[in-house]
Amino acid sequence: MSYDRYKKFRINEKILTVPFIPIRQNDSDLFINFKRNFNRLDLISYDYYGDASYGWLILQANPDYGTNEFNIPNNVVIRIPYPLNAVILNYEQDIDNYIKYYGLNE
């Protein structure tokens, strides 16, 4: 089952603004050459995680390209956070720290 990145920001059926949480870089991360019009983040996610729903995580690990995969230039190297379980665990900890220090923005 896919990770629900909105669960800690869902209050009374309303989804609050989800802040940008940087994805920590690890020695185990993978890097690929992105080919525009050939690669898609959902397909990359499926290839490396076995689940097509983690394109957001790959995009978040490559913040230089904004919030849309169509902004990723052709032939650039992108980082794939790996392994998924460790990345999600770190992401959860970073969300908890964010909420602890900044609270939830409604």
N, C-alpha and C positions, 0 to 999 in steps of 0.2 A: 504494500500500500504506500502511496506517495506521501511525502511529508507535507503537512498543512502549515505553510509559513505565515498564515494569517491567524492561527488559533490564539495567540497571546494578544492579538490586537482586535479580537472580536468581542464586543460587549453588547449584550442585549440585541443580538442579531445585526448589529451595526459593526462594520469594519472600520477601525480608525486608521489614520495615516500610518503606514508602515515606514519607519525610518530606514535610511540606507545604513546597513551594517556591513562594514568591510569584511571580506572573506580572507581569513588569515592564510598567508602563503606557507606551504610546507615543502620539505624536501621530497615528499612523495607525490607532489603535484605533477601532472602531465602537461605537455605542451604540444600543440599541433599547428600546422600551417592552415589558416582559414582560407578556403576557396569560395569567394562570392559566387552565387548562382549554382553552387555545387553542394556546399555545406549548409545545414540548417541546425540551429541549436537544439531543437527537439531530437533530431537524428543523432547528433553528437552525444546528447544526453543518453539516448537509448544505447548507443554503442558502448559507452564507458560505464554507465550505471545500470543498464538493463531496464530503464524507465525513462520514457520520453518527457516526463514532466519537470525535469531539472534544468531546462534551458535558462531559467531565471538565475540559477545558481552560477552557471558558467558566465552569464552576462555580468552578474554582480562581482565576479572574480576578475573581471576585465573592465573596470570603471572608466577607463580612458575612452570607451566607445559609447558611453551614455546608457540609455535605457531601452535601446532598440537594436536588434541584431542587424537591421539594415544599415546601421551606422558603422558596422565593422568593415574596414577596408579590405580589399582583396589582397591576399598573400601576406597577411600579418600573422604573427605567432600569437595564439591565444592560450591562456592558462585554463586547464581543467582541474579544479580542486579534487584531490584524490587521497585516500579512499573516501567514498561517500559517507559512510557511518561516522568516521572521525570528523569530517567537515560539518556534518549536521550537528554533532555534539558540540563542537566549538561554536557554531552559529547560535545554538540554543543558549550557551553560556554568555555569549556576547549580547544576545537579546535581553537576558535576565539582568546583566550589568547595566545595559542601557535603561531599562525600566527602573532599576534601582536608583540610578543617578538622575534621570530626567523625567521619569513618570510616563504616563500615557497621554498623548495629545488627542483631545477630542475635537 
